[in-house]
Amino acid sequence: MEKFSIKKRIQSFRYAFKGIAYVFANEHNIWIHLLAAFFVTIAGFYFNINSTEWMLIVFAIGIVIAAELFNSAIEKSVDFFSPEQNKNAGLIKDIAAGAVLVCAIAAAIIGIVIFIPKIF
């Protein structure tokens, strides 16, 4: 087993931020999620949501962003291993995109449950 190294841990954070930066620069859907997160955050301050509601909102935003990052990683992997058109490769990408959609729907439901009573 390799010895613990602060230098290597710092490098692993650099790799992670590089991956996040790549997705922000190259994947358009992440910007839709970030825009939604921005408006939800503004609404949270406007409606003065409580700490439990904030935790749910932050968790939902984090899950959706993470799902989009996973989806991008899966798409890049599929493209690398199967650069030509392939029915199964397309299905793998569709399933990964479906996972993002499920997370986004769950996040929207959390938002509805939190904000609808405050609006009406």
Phi, psi and omega in degrees: 000139182285143180290145179298137182221121176301317181302317180289326177294317178298318179298323180295325175294321177299317178298317180297314179295327176297317178296317178297316180299320179300313181296317179299325182278337190238347182247116185289328183296331180299327180289329175295316179296319180293323177296315177299317180299319179300311182293323177294321178295316176300315179298322179299317177291318181299316183269003176051055181293154184278177186295325177294318178296321177298318180299318179295318180295313180297319178297315180297315178299314180299318180295317181295315179296316178298318179299319179295322177295315176300316180301316179296319178296318179295315179300316179296320178297314180297316179298325180291314184276342180218073185292337179274162177302132181208129183301315181292321177298317177298321179295319177300316179295321178296320179295317179298318178295324177298324178297320177296317180299317178300316178297318180294321177295316178299318178296319178297320178296319176301315178299317179298313181298322181282316191267329182303313178298332180280334180280321185253000000 
